[in-house]
Amino acid sequence: MNRIGLSQQLALRQTQALVMTPQLQQAIKMLQLSNLELADYVESELEQNPLLERGEPDPEEGAPAAEAAPPEAALPATLNAIADFAPEAAEQWAAAAGAEGDGSADLAAESRSWGTREGMAGSDGLPGIDQTATRPHTLREHLLEQIGADLADQADRLIALYLLDQLDEAGYLRGGVADAAARLGCGTARTEAVLARLQEFEPPGIFARDLAECLALQLRDRNRLDPAMQALLGNLPLLAARDAAALMRICGVDAEDLSEMIAEIKSLDPRPGLAFDPPQAQPIVPDILMRAQHDGGWIIELNSETLPRVLVAHRYYARVNRAARSKSERDYLTDRLQAANWLIKSLHQRATTILKVAIEIVEQQDAFFREGVQALRPLILRDIADAIGMHESTVSRVTTNKYIATPRGLFELKYFFTSAIAGARGGETHSAEAVRFRIRHLIEREPSDSTLSDERIVELLQAQGVDIARRTVAKYREAMRIPSSVQRRREKTLAL
């Protein structure tokens, strides 16, 4: 019988492992943040850590009682706070809507309460003269005025206010009529009647439930909603496909009449609500600034406005630490000090890494900045990573949501990374973005009486030294939302 002996022993073993500490995770997370996201993140850290403070000096105390971060991380910053002033639904009539819609809601009271929440000044709830003169008229205010003037019945006003709350920013009704009737405890026919009244309001097309109804309301307002136009609106997918032959057959019109009908539809507004409340486009602030030197080189620098200035309050730490009464209080202060120092170190490392990647991208794509898109060369993340001695994942994070302002415009750093397309007869490879530019250029310059097929575009590109397949041309053309040669020929025939 074999016996197995069991014993205990001590042994030393040396291994290597990457430990993702919270500090390392923070540094990695900050690399991929945009400048707005970074501002929000730093703002939250300032609220949580008492040993962090802004870098702006206090005019009352003179110089700030804090120790500055490294110069690259301590550049002045403008932290933009974006406020959302979208009004909430009126509480009075919303509560009444949950009470089976007995028609007791008062439009004037709802309007006053909503106007107050909009920020109107004055003890009587009315806006001041300066606010009245400058504040634009919103879509909701415009429709509330029409509801108050055109609907005398209180129950109809309640239904109208409920439907008003279902409008999206483009002016479309997103809630169903049946749901509204069930919610308010009234008949569907009455809700439909109120909706019909609302669809007569200004701007034309408001309270539509889909695109076809929106266009029909505007055509009816122009007295142009004839049977042929109704048939056209009922076949919008064919219009999107530019199938003129099918549309002429369905509408019973010739090519000239169809062209006039399509031109009239193009003159309509598919989003009537945006005329009052246009979406506020948020401007992109570049992270890197680039300008030309007199000797032909480039000057590349970080945009100081996107780098938050954060300081560590060492004097405050020393004063509070002396007053600490227990070990837990001192441990907390030490932990907060380490977190503050690590944040500043991470900000410095982030700024340095972004600048290093941007410099290498500009060096690799120098021809693009001098000659244009047609000179854009193929580039992948590995090329930049190998050149600056970093990992591809780091370069990917750095180039995400980071923008550079160049003499040729504002570009995301990701824009300069494109796949390669082989050159004809073993020639030099071409950037996919440059090839897309050539395809668009060829189509824009095609003769007015003919169109270039994908096969013909392939022949022209191969003559220019680009080895490309027809399916690749079709894929690039569709990605740029350029119609096929058949659709473009139909457009030219109908002079769309």
C-alpha positions as CSV (number, residue, x, y, z in Angstrom):
1,M,0.0,0.0,0.0
2,N,1.4,3.4,-1.0
3,R,1.1,6.1,1.5
4,I,1.1,9.8,0.5
5,G,2.6,12.2,3.0
6,L,1.2,15.7,3.5
7,S,3.3,18.5,4.8
8,Q,3.4,22.3,5.0
9,Q,6.3,24.5,3.8
10,L,7.0,28.2,3.2
11,A,8.2,29.4,-0.2
12,L,8.9,32.8,-1.9
13,R,7.6,33.4,-5.4
14,Q,8.1,36.5,-7.5
15,T,5.5,37.5,-10.0
16,Q,4.5,40.5,-12.0
17,A,0.9,41.7,-12.2
18,L,-0.8,44.9,-13.1
19,V,-3.0,46.2,-10.3
20,M,-5.7,48.6,-11.3
21,T,-5.7,50.9,-8.2
22,P,-8.5,53.5,-7.9
23,Q,-5.9,56.2,-8.7
24,L,-4.9,54.4,-11.9
25,Q,-8.5,53.9,-12.9
26,Q,-9.0,57.6,-12.4
27,A,-6.1,58.6,-14.6
28,I,-7.3,56.2,-17.4
29,K,-10.8,57.6,-17.1
30,M,-9.6,61.2,-17.4
31,L,-7.7,60.5,-20.6
32,Q,-10.9,59.8,-22.6
33,L,-13.0,62.6,-21.1
34,S,-13.8,65.6,-23.4
35,N,-13.0,69.1,-22.1
36,L,-16.7,69.6,-21.0
37,E,-16.7,66.2,-19.2
38,L,-13.4,67.0,-17.6
39,A,-14.8,70.3,-16.3
40,D,-17.8,68.5,-14.8
41,Y,-15.5,65.8,-13.3
42,V,-13.1,68.4,-11.7
43,E,-16.2,70.3,-10.4
44,S,-17.4,67.2,-8.6
45,E,-13.9,66.6,-7.2
46,L,-13.8,70.2,-5.9
47,E,-17.1,69.6,-4.1
48,Q,-16.0,66.4,-2.5
49,N,-12.4,67.2,-1.6
50,P,-11.9,70.1,0.9
51,L,-8.2,70.2,0.1
52,L,-8.8,71.2,-3.6
53,E,-9.6,74.7,-4.7
54,R,-9.7,76.8,-7.8
55,G,-6.6,78.5,-9.0
56,E,-8.2,82.0,-9.4
57,P,-6.7,84.3,-6.8
58,D,-9.0,85.8,-4.2
59,P,-9.0,89.6,-4.6
60,E,-9.8,90.1,-0.9
61,E,-6.9,88.0,0.4
62,G,-4.3,88.7,-2.3
63,A,-2.4,85.7,-3.4
64,P,-4.2,82.4,-2.8
65,A,-3.1,80.4,0.2
66,A,-2.4,77.2,-1.9
67,E,0.4,75.5,-3.7
68,A,0.0,75.5,-7.5
69,A,0.0,72.5,-9.7
70,P,2.7,71.9,-12.3
71,P,2.5,74.6,-15.1
72,E,1.0,72.4,-17.7
73,A,-1.9,71.4,-15.4
74,A,-2.3,74.8,-13.9
75,L,-3.2,76.7,-17.0
76,P,-6.2,79.0,-16.5
77,A,-9.6,77.5,-17.5
78,T,-13.1,78.5,-18.1
79,L,-15.6,76.0,-16.6
80,N,-18.8,76.5,-18.4
81,A,-22.0,75.7,-16.5
82,I,-24.9,74.9,-18.8
83,A,-28.4,75.5,-17.4
84,D,-31.5,73.8,-18.7
85,F,-34.4,76.2,-18.7
86,A,-37.0,73.8,-20.2
87,P,-40.3,74.3,-18.4
88,E,-41.9,71.6,-16.5
89,A,-45.5,70.5,-17.0
90,A,-48.1,72.5,-15.2
91,E,-48.8,70.9,-11.8
92,Q,-52.4,72.1,-11.5
93,W,-53.8,70.6,-14.7
94,A,-51.6,67.5,-14.4
95,A,-53.2,66.8,-11.1
96,A,-56.6,67.4,-12.6
97,A,-55.8,65.1,-15.4
98,G,-55.3,62.3,-12.9
99,A,-58.7,63.0,-11.4
100,E,-60.6,61.7,-14.5
101,G,-60.6,65.1,-16.3
102,D,-63.6,66.8,-14.8
103,G,-62.9,70.0,-16.8
104,S,-62.0,72.1,-13.7
105,A,-58.6,73.2,-14.8
106,D,-58.2,76.9,-15.3
107,L,-56.0,78.0,-18.2
108,A,-55.2,81.4,-16.7
109,A,-53.9,79.9,-13.5
110,E,-51.9,77.4,-15.4
111,S,-50.4,80.1,-17.6
112,R,-49.4,82.2,-14.6
113,S,-47.8,79.3,-12.8
114,W,-45.9,78.2,-15.9
115,G,-44.7,81.8,-16.6
116,T,-43.4,82.1,-13.0
117,R,-41.4,78.9,-13.4
118,E,-39.9,80.3,-16.6
119,G,-38.1,82.9,-14.5
120,M,-40.4,85.9,-14.8
121,A,-39.6,88.7,-12.3
122,G,-41.8,91.0,-10.2
123,S,-43.9,90.6,-7.1
124,D,-47.1,90.2,-9.0
125,G,-45.7,87.4,-11.1
126,L,-45.5,89.5,-14.3
127,P,-42.2,89.9,-16.2
128,G,-40.2,93.1,-16.0
129,I,-40.0,95.5,-18.9
130,D,-36.5,94.4,-19.8
131,Q,-37.4,90.8,-19.8
132,T,-40.5,91.4,-22.0
133,A,-38.4,93.3,-24.5
134,T,-35.7,90.7,-24.9
135,R,-37.0,87.2,-24.1
136,P,-38.1,85.3,-27.2
137,H,-41.7,84.0,-27.5
138,T,-41.6,80.2,-27.0
139,L,-43.8,77.7,-28.8
140,R,-45.6,76.8,-25.6
141,E,-46.5,80.5,-24.9
142,H,-47.6,81.0,-28.4
143,L,-49.9,77.9,-28.3
144,L,-51.2,78.9,-24.8
145,E,-52.3,82.2,-26.1
146,Q,-54.2,80.5,-28.9
147,I,-55.8,78.0,-26.6
148,G,-57.0,80.8,-24.3
149,A,-58.4,82.8,-27.3
150,D,-60.1,79.9,-29.3
151,L,-61.3,77.4,-26.7
152,A,-64.0,78.8,-24.4
153,D,-65.0,75.5,-22.7
154,Q,-63.0,74.6,-19.6
155,A,-63.0,70.9,-20.4
156,D,-61.8,71.5,-23.9
157,R,-59.0,73.6,-22.5
158,L,-58.0,70.8,-20.2
159,I,-57.8,68.4,-23.1
160,A,-55.8,71.0,-25.1
161,L,-53.3,71.5,-22.3
162,Y,-52.8,67.7,-21.9
163,L,-52.2,67.4,-25.7
164,L,-49.9,70.4,-25.5
165,D,-47.8,68.6,-22.9
166,Q,-47.4,65.7,-25.4
167,L,-45.7,67.8,-28.0
168,D,-42.0,67.2,-28.8
169,E,-39.6,70.0,-29.7
170,A,-40.4,69.7,-33.4
171,G,-44.1,70.2,-32.8
172,Y,-45.3,66.6,-33.2
173,L,-47.9,65.0,-31.0
174,R,-46.2,61.9,-29.5
175,G,-49.1,60.7,-27.3
176,G,-52.1,58.8,-28.7
177,V,-55.6,60.3,-28.8
178,A,-57.1,57.2,-27.2
179,D,-54.5,57.3,-24.4
180,A,-55.3,61.0,-23.8
181,A,-59.1,60.3,-23.7
182,A,-58.6,57.4,-21.2
183,R,-56.3,59.6,-19.1
184,L,-58.7,62.5,-18.9
185,G,-61.8,60.4,-18.6
186,C,-63.5,61.8,-21.7
187,G,-64.7,60.5,-25.0
188,T,-62.4,59.8,-27.9
189,A,-64.6,61.8,-30.2
190,R,-64.3,64.9,-28.1
191,T,-60.5,64.5,-27.9
192,E,-60.3,64.1,-31.6
193,A,-62.4,67.3,-32.0
194,V,-60.1,69.3,-29.8
195,L,-57.1,68.0,-31.6
196,A,-58.7,69.1,-34.9
197,R,-59.0,72.6,-33.5
198,L,-55.4,72.6,-32.3
199,Q,-54.2,71.5,-35.7
200,E,-55.6,74.8,-37.1
201,F,-53.3,76.8,-34.9
202,E,-50.2,78.6,-35.9
203,P,-47.6,77.6,-37.0
204,P,-49.2,75.4,-39.7
205,G,-48.4,71.7,-39.2
206,I,-48.4,71.8,-35.4
207,F,-49.9,68.9,-33.5
208,A,-49.4,66.5,-36.4
209,R,-48.9,62.8,-35.5
210,D,-46.5,62.0,-38.4
211,L,-44.7,63.6,-41.3
212,A,-47.4,63.0,-43.8
213,E,-50.0,64.7,-41.6
214,C,-47.7,67.6,-40.9
215,L,-47.2,68.3,-44.6
216,A,-50.9,67.8,-45.2
217,L,-51.9,70.4,-42.6
218,Q,-49.5,72.9,-44.2
219,L,-50.9,72.2,-47.7
220,R,-54.4,72.6,-46.4
221,D,-53.5,75.9,-44.9
222,R,-52.4,77.0,-48.4
223,N,-55.5,75.4,-50.0
224,R,-53.3,73.0,-52.0
225,L,-54.4,69.7,-50.6
226,D,-56.0,68.2,-53.7
227,P,-56.4,64.5,-54.4
228,A,-53.1,64.3,-56.3
229,M,-51.2,65.8,-53.5
230,Q,-52.9,63.5,-51.0
231,A,-51.9,60.5,-53.1
232,L,-48.3,61.9,-53.1
233,L,-48.3,62.3,-49.3
234,G,-49.6,58.7,-48.9
235,N,-46.5,57.4,-50.8
236,L,-43.6,59.3,-49.3
237,P,-41.3,56.2,-49.4
238,L,-41.6,56.3,-53.2
239,L,-40.7,60.0,-53.1
240,A,-37.6,59.2,-51.0
241,A,-36.6,56.6,-53.5
242,R,-37.1,59.1,-56.4
243,D,-39.4,56.6,-58.1
244,A,-40.9,59.2,-60.5
245,A,-42.6,56.6,-62.7
246,A,-44.6,55.0,-59.9
247,L,-45.5,58.4,-58.4
248,M,-46.9,59.7,-61.8
249,R,-48.9,56.6,-62.1
250,I,-50.3,56.7,-58.6
251,C,-51.0,60.5,-58.6
252,G,-52.3,60.6,-62.2
253,V,-50.1,63.5,-63.2
254,D,-47.4,64.0,-65.8
255,A,-43.7,64.7,-65.1
256,E,-44.1,68.5,-65.1
257,D,-47.0,68.4,-62.6
258,L,-45.0,66.0,-60.4
259,S,-42.0,68.2,-60.4
260,E,-44.2,71.2,-59.3
261,M,-45.8,69.1,-56.5
262,I,-42.4,68.0,-55.2
263,A,-41.1,71.5,-55.3
264,E,-44.0,72.7,-53.2
265,I,-43.4,69.9,-50.7
266,K,-39.8,71.0,-50.4
267,S,-41.0,74.4,-49.5
268,L,-42.8,73.1,-46.4
269,D,-41.4,72.9,-42.9
270,P,-41.2,69.3,-41.6
271,R,-40.4,70.6,-38.1
272,P,-42.7,73.5,-37.4
273,G,-42.0,73.7,-33.7
274,L,-38.4,74.5,-34.2
275,A,-39.3,77.9,-35.6
276,F,-40.0,79.0,-32.0
277,D,-37.7,76.9,-30.0
278,P,-34.6,76.2,-32.2
279,P,-32.2,73.7,-30.7
280,Q,-29.2,75.3,-29.1
281,A,-26.1,74.0,-30.8
282,Q,-23.3,73.6,-28.3
283,P,-20.0,75.0,-29.8
284,I,-17.0,72.8,-29.8
285,V,-14.0,74.2,-28.0
286,P,-10.7,72.8,-29.4
287,D,-8.3,71.1,-27.0
288,I,-5.3,71.8,-29.2
289,L,-4.4,75.0,-31.1
290,M,-2.3,74.8,-34.3
291,R,-0.9,77.7,-36.4
292,A,1.7,78.1,-39.0
293,Q,5.2,79.4,-38.4
294,H,6.9,81.9,-40.7
295,D,9.6,79.4,-41.6
296,G,7.1,76.8,-42.8
297,G,6.7,74.8,-39.6
298,W,3.8,74.4,-37.2
299,I,3.2,75.7,-33.7
300,I,1.1,73.3,-31.6
301,E,-0.1,74.1,-28.1
302,L,-2.8,73.2,-25.6
303,N,-5.8,75.4,-25.4
304,S,-5.5,76.9,-21.9
305,E,-9.3,77.5,-21.7
306,T,-10.0,73.7,-21.7
307,L,-7.5,72.9,-18.9
308,P,-8.9,73.4,-15.4
309,R,-6.7,75.2,-12.9
310,V,-6.7,73.2,-9.7
311,L,-4.7,74.0,-6.6
312,V,-3.9,72.0,-3.5
313,A,-4.6,73.9,-0.3
314,H,-1.5,72.9,1.7
315,R,-1.8,75.7,4.2
316,Y,-5.3,74.8,4.9
317,Y,-4.3,71.1,5.3
318,A,-1.5,72.1,7.8
319,R,-3.9,74.2,9.8
320,V,-6.6,71.6,10.0
321,N,-4.2,68.7,10.6
322,R,-2.8,70.5,13.6
323,A,-6.3,70.8,15.0
324,A,-7.2,67.1,14.4
325,R,-8.2,65.3,17.6
326,S,-8.2,61.7,16.5
327,K,-6.3,59.3,14.3
328,S,-9.4,58.9,12.0
329,E,-9.5,62.6,11.4
330,R,-5.8,62.7,10.5
331,D,-6.2,59.6,8.3
332,Y,-9.0,61.3,6.4
333,L,-7.0,64.4,5.8
334,T,-4.0,62.3,4.6
335,D,-6.3,60.4,2.2
336,R,-7.8,63.7,0.9
337,L,-4.3,65.1,0.4
338,Q,-3.2,62.1,-1.6
339,A,-6.3,62.2,-3.7
340,A,-5.8,65.9,-4.4
341,N,-2.1,65.4,-5.4
342,W,-3.1,62.5,-7.6
343,L,-5.7,64.5,-9.4
344,I,-3.2,67.2,-10.2
345,K,-0.7,64.7,-11.4
346,S,-3.4,63.0,-13.6
347,L,-4.3,66.4,-15.1
348,H,-0.7,67.1,-15.8
349,Q,-0.2,63.7,-17.4
350,R,-3.4,64.0,-19.4
351,A,-2.3,67.4,-20.8
352,T,1.1,66.1,-21.7
353,T,-0.2,63.0,-23.4
354,I,-2.7,64.9,-25.5
355,L,0.0,67.3,-26.7
356,K,2.4,64.5,-27.5
357,V,-0.2,62.6,-29.5
358,A,-1.3,65.8,-31.4
359,I,2.3,66.6,-32.3
360,E,2.8,63.2,-33.8
361,I,-0.4,63.3,-35.7
362,V,0.5,66.6,-37.2
363,E,3.9,65.3,-38.2
364,Q,2.4,62.2,-39.8
365,Q,-0.3,64.2,-41.7
366,D,1.8,67.2,-42.6
367,A,0.8,66.9,-46.3
368,F,-2.9,67.1,-45.4
369,F,-2.4,70.5,-43.7
370,R,-0.5,71.8,-46.6
371,E,-2.4,70.4,-49.6
372,G,-5.9,69.3,-48.4
373,V,-8.0,66.1,-48.0
374,Q,-6.6,64.6,-51.2
375,A,-3.2,64.4,-49.5
376,L,-4.5,62.6,-46.3
377,R,-2.3,59.5,-45.8
378,P,-3.4,56.2,-44.3
379,L,-2.9,56.1,-40.5
380,I,-3.8,53.7,-37.7
381,L,-3.5,53.9,-34.0
382,R,-0.5,51.6,-33.9
383,D,1.6,54.1,-36.0
384,I,1.2,56.8,-33.4
385,A,1.6,54.4,-30.5
386,D,4.8,53.1,-31.8
387,A,6.2,56.5,-32.6
388,I,5.6,57.9,-29.1
389,G,6.1,54.7,-27.1
390,M,2.6,54.3,-25.8
391,H,-0.1,51.6,-26.0
392,E,-2.7,51.7,-28.7
393,S,-5.5,51.8,-26.1
394,T,-4.0,55.0,-24.6
395,V,-3.8,56.7,-28.1
396,S,-7.4,55.6,-28.7
397,R,-8.6,57.2,-25.4
398,V,-6.6,60.4,-26.0
399,T,-8.0,60.9,-29.5
400,T,-11.7,60.4,-28.4
401,N,-13.7,63.6,-28.2
402,K,-10.5,65.7,-28.6
403,Y,-10.5,68.5,-31.2
404,I,-7.7,70.4,-32.9
405,A,-8.1,73.9,-34.5
406,T,-6.0,74.0,-37.6
407,P,-5.7,76.4,-40.5
408,R,-7.9,74.1,-42.5
409,G,-10.7,74.0,-39.9
410,L,-11.7,72.2,-36.7
411,F,-11.1,68.4,-36.7
412,E,-11.5,65.6,-34.2
413,L,-8.2,63.8,-33.7
414,K,-10.0,60.5,-34.8
415,Y,-10.5,62.1,-38.2
416,F,-6.9,61.6,-39.1
417,F,-7.0,57.8,-38.7
418,T,-8.2,56.2,-41.9
419,S,-7.7,52.8,-43.4
420,A,-5.5,52.2,-46.5
421,I,-6.6,51.4,-50.0
422,A,-4.0,49.8,-52.2
423,G,-2.6,51.7,-55.1
424,A,-3.0,50.4,-58.7
425,R,-0.1,48.4,-60.1
426,G,1.6,48.2,-56.7
427,G,1.7,52.0,-56.3
428,E,1.5,54.0,-53.1
429,T,-1.5,53.3,-50.8
430,H,-4.3,55.9,-50.4
431,S,-6.3,57.0,-47.4
432,A,-9.9,55.9,-47.4
433,E,-11.0,59.5,-46.5
434,A,-9.0,60.8,-49.5
435,V,-10.7,58.3,-51.8
436,R,-14.1,59.3,-50.5
437,F,-13.2,62.9,-51.3
438,R,-12.3,62.0,-54.8
439,I,-15.6,60.1,-55.3
440,R,-17.6,63.1,-54.1
441,H,-15.5,65.4,-56.4
442,L,-16.1,63.2,-59.4
443,I,-19.9,63.1,-58.8
444,E,-20.1,66.8,-58.2
445,R,-18.4,67.5,-61.5
446,E,-20.4,65.0,-63.6
447,P,-22.0,66.5,-66.7
448,S,-25.5,67.9,-66.3
449,D,-26.9,65.6,-69.0
450,S,-25.5,62.4,-67.7
451,T,-24.4,60.6,-64.5
452,L,-21.4,58.5,-63.6
453,S,-22.1,54.9,-62.7
454,D,-20.2,53.2,-59.9
455,E,-18.4,51.1,-62.6
456,R,-17.3,54.3,-64.4
457,I,-16.1,55.8,-61.1
458,V,-14.0,52.7,-60.5
459,E,-12.4,53.2,-63.9
460,L,-11.6,56.9,-63.3
461,L,-10.1,56.1,-59.9
462,Q,-8.0,53.3,-61.2
463,A,-6.7,55.7,-63.8
464,Q,-5.6,57.9,-60.9
465,G,-3.7,55.0,-59.3
466,V,-6.4,53.8,-56.8
467,D,-7.1,50.1,-56.8
468,I,-10.7,49.9,-55.6
469,A,-13.7,47.6,-56.1
470,R,-17.1,48.7,-57.3
471,R,-18.8,47.5,-54.0
472,T,-16.4,49.7,-52.1
473,V,-17.3,52.7,-54.2
474,A,-21.0,52.0,-53.6
475,K,-20.4,51.7,-49.9
476,Y,-18.5,55.0,-49.7
477,R,-21.2,56.7,-51.8
478,E,-24.0,55.5,-49.6
479,A,-22.1,56.5,-46.5
480,M,-21.9,60.1,-47.9
481,R,-25.6,59.9,-48.7
482,I,-25.1,60.3,-52.4
483,P,-27.9,58.7,-54.5
484,S,-27.1,56.1,-57.1
485,S,-26.6,57.0,-60.7
486,V,-30.2,55.9,-61.5
487,Q,-31.6,58.1,-58.7
488,R,-29.4,61.1,-59.8
489,R,-30.6,60.7,-63.4
490,R,-34.2,60.8,-62.2
491,E,-33.6,64.0,-60.2
492,K,-32.0,65.6,-63.2
493,T,-34.9,64.6,-65.4
494,L,-37.4,66.1,-63.0
495,A,-35.1,69.0,-62.2
496,L,-35.5,68.2,-58.5
